[in-house]
Amino acid sequence: MSAVTIQQMADRVAGLMEERLGVRGTGLSEKLRRGGRLLPRSVRAQAQELAVLAEKAQNPKLLGQIDPARVASCYDSCLRHLSAQRAGSAALRALVRIGTTVALGLLAVAVLVLLVQRLQGRI
């Protein structure tokens, strides 16, 4: 497997991260640094390994140490997860998460108000 092929794989994963998750940056390493938390832990580890292998492939002496099966495995894992994602689903999840946080906060305040009124004898 050539260095160009490994770099193309890393670029494809980076492109999918930008398209599906909305993560900006130049290259897979920076996109993982910025938006790696949007990926499951196992996929994030695979993507990080792919980024390291892509950097390692730029050095001709280190290229021989790279296991092509491992590169393909990392790439397939990342591709499988990111292809299943719909564009914009990360924004929708973030919106739902914010709504849930606000709703739980309002519920906690309402319970606190009722508790205080109960203790004061108004209820």
PyMOL commands that place a pseudoatom at each C-alpha (Angstrom):
pseudoatom trace, name=CA, resn=MET, resi=1, chain=A, elem=C, hetatm=0, pos=[0.000, 0.000, 0.000]
pseudoatom trace, name=CA, resn=SER, resi=2, chain=A, elem=C, hetatm=0, pos=[1.481, 3.324, -1.012]
pseudoatom trace, name=CA, resn=ALA, resi=3, chain=A, elem=C, hetatm=0, pos=[1.699, 6.534, 0.971]
pseudoatom trace, name=CA, resn=VAL, resi=4, chain=A, elem=C, hetatm=0, pos=[-0.670, 8.214, -1.468]
pseudoatom trace, name=CA, resn=THR, resi=5, chain=A, elem=C, hetatm=0, pos=[-3.342, 5.579, -0.877]
pseudoatom trace, name=CA, resn=ILE, resi=6, chain=A, elem=C, hetatm=0, pos=[-3.089, 5.903, 2.894]
pseudoatom trace, name=CA, resn=GLN, resi=7, chain=A, elem=C, hetatm=0, pos=[-3.280, 9.698, 2.642]
pseudoatom trace, name=CA, resn=GLN, resi=8, chain=A, elem=C, hetatm=0, pos=[-6.328, 9.418, 0.383]
pseudoatom trace, name=CA, resn=MET, resi=9, chain=A, elem=C, hetatm=0, pos=[-8.012, 7.203, 2.969]
pseudoatom trace, name=CA, resn=ALA, resi=10, chain=A, elem=C, hetatm=0, pos=[-7.292, 9.735, 5.724]
pseudoatom trace, name=CA, resn=ASP, resi=11, chain=A, elem=C, hetatm=0, pos=[-8.565, 12.567, 3.510]
pseudoatom trace, name=CA, resn=ARG, resi=12, chain=A, elem=C, hetatm=0, pos=[-11.771, 10.632, 2.785]
pseudoatom trace, name=CA, resn=VAL, resi=13, chain=A, elem=C, hetatm=0, pos=[-12.438, 10.131, 6.505]
pseudoatom trace, name=CA, resn=ALA, resi=14, chain=A, elem=C, hetatm=0, pos=[-11.679, 13.814, 7.147]
pseudoatom trace, name=CA, resn=GLY, resi=15, chain=A, elem=C, hetatm=0, pos=[-14.050, 14.819, 4.361]
pseudoatom trace, name=CA, resn=LEU, resi=16, chain=A, elem=C, hetatm=0, pos=[-16.825, 12.665, 5.787]
pseudoatom trace, name=CA, resn=MET, resi=17, chain=A, elem=C, hetatm=0, pos=[-16.265, 14.174, 9.214]
pseudoatom trace, name=CA, resn=GLU, resi=18, chain=A, elem=C, hetatm=0, pos=[-16.708, 17.638, 7.755]
pseudoatom trace, name=CA, resn=GLU, resi=19, chain=A, elem=C, hetatm=0, pos=[-19.717, 16.654, 5.653]
pseudoatom trace, name=CA, resn=ARG, resi=20, chain=A, elem=C, hetatm=0, pos=[-21.586, 14.525, 8.204]
pseudoatom trace, name=CA, resn=LEU, resi=21, chain=A, elem=C, hetatm=0, pos=[-20.525, 16.036, 11.522]
pseudoatom trace, name=CA, resn=GLY, resi=22, chain=A, elem=C, hetatm=0, pos=[-19.780, 19.621, 10.505]
pseudoatom trace, name=CA, resn=VAL, resi=23, chain=A, elem=C, hetatm=0, pos=[-16.225, 19.549, 11.878]
pseudoatom trace, name=CA, resn=ARG, resi=24, chain=A, elem=C, hetatm=0, pos=[-13.881, 22.048, 10.290]
pseudoatom trace, name=CA, resn=GLY, resi=25, chain=A, elem=C, hetatm=0, pos=[-10.119, 21.858, 10.042]
pseudoatom trace, name=CA, resn=THR, resi=26, chain=A, elem=C, hetatm=0, pos=[-7.266, 20.959, 7.753]
pseudoatom trace, name=CA, resn=GLY, resi=27, chain=A, elem=C, hetatm=0, pos=[-6.563, 17.266, 7.831]
pseudoatom trace, name=CA, resn=LEU, resi=28, chain=A, elem=C, hetatm=0, pos=[-7.750, 14.357, 9.877]
pseudoatom trace, name=CA, resn=SER, resi=29, chain=A, elem=C, hetatm=0, pos=[-5.641, 15.097, 12.973]
pseudoatom trace, name=CA, resn=GLU, resi=30, chain=A, elem=C, hetatm=0, pos=[-7.023, 18.595, 13.396]
pseudoatom trace, name=CA, resn=LYS, resi=31, chain=A, elem=C, hetatm=0, pos=[-10.590, 17.470, 12.749]
pseudoatom trace, name=CA, resn=LEU, resi=32, chain=A, elem=C, hetatm=0, pos=[-10.226, 14.776, 15.376]
pseudoatom trace, name=CA, resn=ARG, resi=33, chain=A, elem=C, hetatm=0, pos=[-8.848, 17.323, 17.814]
pseudoatom trace, name=CA, resn=ARG, resi=34, chain=A, elem=C, hetatm=0, pos=[-11.779, 19.648, 17.192]
pseudoatom trace, name=CA, resn=GLY, resi=35, chain=A, elem=C, hetatm=0, pos=[-14.647, 17.196, 16.873]
pseudoatom trace, name=CA, resn=GLY, resi=36, chain=A, elem=C, hetatm=0, pos=[-13.458, 13.807, 18.000]
pseudoatom trace, name=CA, resn=ARG, resi=37, chain=A, elem=C, hetatm=0, pos=[-15.948, 13.869, 20.865]
pseudoatom trace, name=CA, resn=LEU, resi=38, chain=A, elem=C, hetatm=0, pos=[-18.736, 13.478, 18.296]
pseudoatom trace, name=CA, resn=LEU, resi=39, chain=A, elem=C, hetatm=0, pos=[-17.463, 10.001, 17.445]
pseudoatom trace, name=CA, resn=PRO, resi=40, chain=A, elem=C, hetatm=0, pos=[-17.849, 6.890, 19.576]
pseudoatom trace, name=CA, resn=ARG, resi=41, chain=A, elem=C, hetatm=0, pos=[-14.716, 5.958, 21.492]
pseudoatom trace, name=CA, resn=SER, resi=42, chain=A, elem=C, hetatm=0, pos=[-13.849, 2.956, 19.301]
pseudoatom trace, name=CA, resn=VAL, resi=43, chain=A, elem=C, hetatm=0, pos=[-14.290, 4.880, 16.040]
pseudoatom trace, name=CA, resn=ARG, resi=44, chain=A, elem=C, hetatm=0, pos=[-12.328, 7.817, 17.451]
pseudoatom trace, name=CA, resn=ALA, resi=45, chain=A, elem=C, hetatm=0, pos=[-9.449, 5.483, 18.323]
pseudoatom trace, name=CA, resn=GLN, resi=46, chain=A, elem=C, hetatm=0, pos=[-9.513, 3.975, 14.820]
pseudoatom trace, name=CA, resn=ALA, resi=47, chain=A, elem=C, hetatm=0, pos=[-9.551, 7.431, 13.212]
pseudoatom trace, name=CA, resn=GLN, resi=48, chain=A, elem=C, hetatm=0, pos=[-6.688, 8.588, 15.435]
pseudoatom trace, name=CA, resn=GLU, resi=49, chain=A, elem=C, hetatm=0, pos=[-4.670, 5.534, 14.447]
pseudoatom trace, name=CA, resn=LEU, resi=50, chain=A, elem=C, hetatm=0, pos=[-5.412, 6.200, 10.774]
pseudoatom trace, name=CA, resn=ALA, resi=51, chain=A, elem=C, hetatm=0, pos=[-4.193, 9.784, 11.192]
pseudoatom trace, name=CA, resn=VAL, resi=52, chain=A, elem=C, hetatm=0, pos=[-0.965, 8.571, 12.829]
pseudoatom trace, name=CA, resn=LEU, resi=53, chain=A, elem=C, hetatm=0, pos=[-0.431, 6.000, 10.081]
pseudoatom trace, name=CA, resn=ALA, resi=54, chain=A, elem=C, hetatm=0, pos=[-1.025, 8.639, 7.391]
pseudoatom trace, name=CA, resn=GLU, resi=55, chain=A, elem=C, hetatm=0, pos=[1.644, 10.851, 8.965]
pseudoatom trace, name=CA, resn=LYS, resi=56, chain=A, elem=C, hetatm=0, pos=[3.983, 7.889, 9.308]
pseudoatom trace, name=CA, resn=ALA, resi=57, chain=A, elem=C, hetatm=0, pos=[3.454, 6.994, 5.628]
pseudoatom trace, name=CA, resn=GLN, resi=58, chain=A, elem=C, hetatm=0, pos=[4.981, 10.310, 4.557]
pseudoatom trace, name=CA, resn=ASN, resi=59, chain=A, elem=C, hetatm=0, pos=[8.394, 9.001, 5.640]
pseudoatom trace, name=CA, resn=PRO, resi=60, chain=A, elem=C, hetatm=0, pos=[9.653, 6.369, 3.149]
pseudoatom trace, name=CA, resn=LYS, resi=61, chain=A, elem=C, hetatm=0, pos=[11.604, 4.506, 5.822]
pseudoatom trace, name=CA, resn=LEU, resi=62, chain=A, elem=C, hetatm=0, pos=[8.578, 4.196, 8.078]
pseudoatom trace, name=CA, resn=LEU, resi=63, chain=A, elem=C, hetatm=0, pos=[6.231, 3.248, 5.240]
pseudoatom trace, name=CA, resn=GLY, resi=64, chain=A, elem=C, hetatm=0, pos=[7.531, -0.322, 5.304]
pseudoatom trace, name=CA, resn=GLN, resi=65, chain=A, elem=C, hetatm=0, pos=[6.524, -0.686, 8.961]
pseudoatom trace, name=CA, resn=ILE, resi=66, chain=A, elem=C, hetatm=0, pos=[2.862, 0.035, 8.259]
pseudoatom trace, name=CA, resn=ASP, resi=67, chain=A, elem=C, hetatm=0, pos=[0.512, -2.958, 8.205]
pseudoatom trace, name=CA, resn=PRO, resi=68, chain=A, elem=C, hetatm=0, pos=[-1.834, -2.540, 5.194]
pseudoatom trace, name=CA, resn=ALA, resi=69, chain=A, elem=C, hetatm=0, pos=[-4.473, -4.746, 6.831]
pseudoatom trace, name=CA, resn=ARG, resi=70, chain=A, elem=C, hetatm=0, pos=[-4.515, -2.485, 9.890]
pseudoatom trace, name=CA, resn=VAL, resi=71, chain=A, elem=C, hetatm=0, pos=[-4.894, 0.620, 7.715]
pseudoatom trace, name=CA, resn=ALA, resi=72, chain=A, elem=C, hetatm=0, pos=[-7.787, -1.008, 5.843]
pseudoatom trace, name=CA, resn=SER, resi=73, chain=A, elem=C, hetatm=0, pos=[-9.416, -2.063, 9.105]
pseudoatom trace, name=CA, resn=CYS, resi=74, chain=A, elem=C, hetatm=0, pos=[-9.228, 1.457, 10.561]
pseudoatom trace, name=CA, resn=TYR, resi=75, chain=A, elem=C, hetatm=0, pos=[-10.503, 2.979, 7.342]
pseudoatom trace, name=CA, resn=ASP, resi=76, chain=A, elem=C, hetatm=0, pos=[-13.422, 0.545, 7.079]
pseudoatom trace, name=CA, resn=SER, resi=77, chain=A, elem=C, hetatm=0, pos=[-14.445, 1.135, 10.685]
pseudoatom trace, name=CA, resn=CYS, resi=78, chain=A, elem=C, hetatm=0, pos=[-14.450, 4.923, 10.247]
pseudoatom trace, name=CA, resn=LEU, resi=79, chain=A, elem=C, hetatm=0, pos=[-16.168, 4.744, 6.890]
pseudoatom trace, name=CA, resn=ARG, resi=80, chain=A, elem=C, hetatm=0, pos=[-18.876, 2.410, 8.170]
pseudoatom trace, name=CA, resn=HIS, resi=81, chain=A, elem=C, hetatm=0, pos=[-19.743, 4.725, 11.052]
pseudoatom trace, name=CA, resn=LEU, resi=82, chain=A, elem=C, hetatm=0, pos=[-19.563, 7.999, 9.137]
pseudoatom trace, name=CA, resn=SER, resi=83, chain=A, elem=C, hetatm=0, pos=[-21.502, 6.683, 6.141]
pseudoatom trace, name=CA, resn=ALA, resi=84, chain=A, elem=C, hetatm=0, pos=[-24.372, 5.693, 8.422]
pseudoatom trace, name=CA, resn=GLN, resi=85, chain=A, elem=C, hetatm=0, pos=[-24.595, 9.247, 9.742]
pseudoatom trace, name=CA, resn=ARG, resi=86, chain=A, elem=C, hetatm=0, pos=[-26.925, 11.649, 8.002]
pseudoatom trace, name=CA, resn=ALA, resi=87, chain=A, elem=C, hetatm=0, pos=[-25.731, 15.154, 7.263]
pseudoatom trace, name=CA, resn=GLY, resi=88, chain=A, elem=C, hetatm=0, pos=[-26.981, 17.529, 9.953]
pseudoatom trace, name=CA, resn=SER, resi=89, chain=A, elem=C, hetatm=0, pos=[-27.788, 14.821, 12.493]
pseudoatom trace, name=CA, resn=ALA, resi=90, chain=A, elem=C, hetatm=0, pos=[-25.072, 16.128, 14.809]
pseudoatom trace, name=CA, resn=ALA, resi=91, chain=A, elem=C, hetatm=0, pos=[-26.719, 19.561, 14.868]
pseudoatom trace, name=CA, resn=LEU, resi=92, chain=A, elem=C, hetatm=0, pos=[-30.075, 17.965, 15.639]
pseudoatom trace, name=CA, resn=ARG, resi=93, chain=A, elem=C, hetatm=0, pos=[-28.558, 15.926, 18.478]
pseudoatom trace, name=CA, resn=ALA, resi=94, chain=A, elem=C, hetatm=0, pos=[-26.962, 19.071, 19.905]
pseudoatom trace, name=CA, resn=LEU, resi=95, chain=A, elem=C, hetatm=0, pos=[-30.303, 20.892, 19.755]
pseudoatom trace, name=CA, resn=VAL, resi=96, chain=A, elem=C, hetatm=0, pos=[-32.066, 18.017, 21.518]
pseudoatom trace, name=CA, resn=ARG, resi=97, chain=A, elem=C, hetatm=0, pos=[-29.325, 17.914, 24.150]
pseudoatom trace, name=CA, resn=ILE, resi=98, chain=A, elem=C, hetatm=0, pos=[-29.720, 21.654, 24.833]
pseudoatom trace, name=CA, resn=GLY, resi=99, chain=A, elem=C, hetatm=0, pos=[-33.506, 21.316, 25.030]
pseudoatom trace, name=CA, resn=THR, resi=100, chain=A, elem=C, hetatm=0, pos=[-33.205, 18.448, 27.480]
pseudoatom trace, name=CA, resn=THR, resi=101, chain=A, elem=C, hetatm=0, pos=[-30.815, 20.426, 29.669]
pseudoatom trace, name=CA, resn=VAL, resi=102, chain=A, elem=C, hetatm=0, pos=[-33.173, 23.418, 29.753]
pseudoatom trace, name=CA, resn=ALA, resi=103, chain=A, elem=C, hetatm=0, pos=[-36.180, 21.205, 30.553]
pseudoatom trace, name=CA, resn=LEU, resi=104, chain=A, elem=C, hetatm=0, pos=[-34.370, 19.477, 33.416]
pseudoatom trace, name=CA, resn=GLY, resi=105, chain=A, elem=C, hetatm=0, pos=[-33.263, 22.848, 34.777]
pseudoatom trace, name=CA, resn=LEU, resi=106, chain=A, elem=C, hetatm=0, pos=[-36.828, 24.159, 34.742]
pseudoatom trace, name=CA, resn=LEU, resi=107, chain=A, elem=C, hetatm=0, pos=[-38.053, 20.990, 36.446]
pseudoatom trace, name=CA, resn=ALA, resi=108, chain=A, elem=C, hetatm=0, pos=[-35.433, 21.360, 39.178]
pseudoatom trace, name=CA, resn=VAL, resi=109, chain=A, elem=C, hetatm=0, pos=[-36.418, 24.995, 39.777]
pseudoatom trace, name=CA, resn=ALA, resi=110, chain=A, elem=C, hetatm=0, pos=[-40.112, 24.067, 39.933]
pseudoatom trace, name=CA, resn=VAL, resi=111, chain=A, elem=C, hetatm=0, pos=[-39.429, 21.325, 42.494]
pseudoatom trace, name=CA, resn=LEU, resi=112, chain=A, elem=C, hetatm=0, pos=[-37.329, 23.726, 44.547]
pseudoatom trace, name=CA, resn=VAL, resi=113, chain=A, elem=C, hetatm=0, pos=[-40.076, 26.390, 44.508]
pseudoatom trace, name=CA, resn=LEU, resi=114, chain=A, elem=C, hetatm=0, pos=[-42.697, 23.846, 45.570]
pseudoatom trace, name=CA, resn=LEU, resi=115, chain=A, elem=C, hetatm=0, pos=[-40.434, 22.587, 48.349]
pseudoatom trace, name=CA, resn=VAL, resi=116, chain=A, elem=C, hetatm=0, pos=[-39.837, 26.097, 49.695]
pseudoatom trace, name=CA, resn=GLN, resi=117, chain=A, elem=C, hetatm=0, pos=[-43.562, 26.909, 49.612]
pseudoatom trace, name=CA, resn=ARG, resi=118, chain=A, elem=C, hetatm=0, pos=[-44.341, 23.631, 51.376]
pseudoatom trace, name=CA, resn=LEU, resi=119, chain=A, elem=C, hetatm=0, pos=[-41.810, 24.407, 54.097]
pseudoatom trace, name=CA, resn=GLN, resi=120, chain=A, elem=C, hetatm=0, pos=[-43.271, 27.899, 54.570]
pseudoatom trace, name=CA, resn=GLY, resi=121, chain=A, elem=C, hetatm=0, pos=[-46.772, 26.458, 54.912]
pseudoatom trace, name=CA, resn=ARG, resi=122, chain=A, elem=C, hetatm=0, pos=[-48.276, 28.074, 51.841]
pseudoatom trace, name=CA, resn=ILE, resi=123, chain=A, elem=C, hetatm=0, pos=[-49.251, 24.736, 50.318]
for i in range(1, 123): cmd.bond("trace and resi %d" % i, "trace and resi %d" % (i + 1))
show_as sticks, trace
zoom trace
